[in-house]
Amino acid sequence: MSTDENKAVVRRFITEVLEAGNLEVIDQLLATDYVNPGMGGVDRPGFKGMLAGLVAAMPQRRFEIEDLVAEGDAVVARFKFNMTTAAGETSSARGLTYYRLRNGQIIEDDPITNPDLMQLLAPVMPAPANT
């Protein structure tokens, strides 16, 4: 895949999965051996469960992609995001995520956010479970 195609996969993941909460496209975008080391080694089934919890806890999510930089099978996204709970409480952060892709699917997703995403989410949702 070209770097532009890899960036398109990452953009789709951020907008359709993280922002829109579309569980239907996860199997298209995440490889069966997907891992998220930044969230404790979450695999694809664990990520699906985590996303369902996130959608319930933070029904409004907005991601603003500032940059996508790609080389070979790697894409780094620089972004800002805002999330709002059902009760109207908001959280905002900035982040960088390293994505590694293979054959048009994400196999590694390693986010770094400020403030830490897991600390922001811990009060409103259970920890993700690995399967």
Summary of the structure (lengths in Angstrom):
residues: 131
radius of gyration: 13.7
end to end distance: 29.6
largest distance: 42.6
contacts: 398
relative contact order: 0.23
helix: 35%
strand: 42%
